[in-house]
Amino acid sequence: MPANRGRPKAPDSDTHAARVRLLMAARQLFVKCGYAKVSTRQIAEAAGLNAGMIRYYFGDKAGLFEATLRETLAPIIEELSRRARAPQAQDIAAVIGMYYQVMGPNPDLPKLVFRSLHDPGSPEHRIVSRVLGSFVDQAVQSFHVLLNNPGVLRDGIVTNQALLSTIALAVFPFLAPSIMLNKLAISLNPEFLTQFAQHNGTLLSGGMLQAPYTTLDPTTSTR
């Protein structure tokens, strides 16, 4: 019996491209409209594909939503893991810069995650909780390796407090109310986020870190 009876089969050469198109369309629609108000048909139409392709690659809308979250967060985990493995790459501020690079094109995604986590009755709550729980487990583990390396934190700085401060600096700009950003004349565009990453690097170096701030490696890339 064929394994995928009833599912459309994409040519091998188009498999990756079609999957990426679905992920990009889903991320844009989920952020704009919210999980509950988006249908698989809408996502497929936005991607220029048949709705059956979502079943083929992801099973259903929930599977697509989970894949969207996991693959958006993956570059951050990869950067943290790389720096945890490399004693010479202990620049904590650069991880904030990586987060800004990933979230810059998707500035409202953290708000979607935040709303979902604080609405246990929402259909996406379970998915977000599972994905974010896995992300936090991996991130905390890598951050602890980084922060506990000799020569990283100043004397008297508590690791968990340093970790929470780092997360706050990274996440808050995307959770800040629009009225606050407008009053401060701040737009979360690439130019501002690059400057803000440098500002936070200077802030961390002057406060809790021993090492001076350096910019992101030019070879670092995101998906």
Salt bridges, closest charged atoms under 4 A:
GLU66 OE2 - ARG70 NE 3.03
GLU66 OE1 - ARG130 NH2 2.47
GLU71 OE2 - ARG19 NH2 2.67
GLU78 OE2 - ARG223 NH2 2.81
GLU79 OE2 - ARG82 NH2 3.24
GLU79 OE2 - ARG83 NE 2.60
ASP217 OD2 - ARG82 NH2 2.69
ASP217 OD2 - ARG83 NH2 3.78
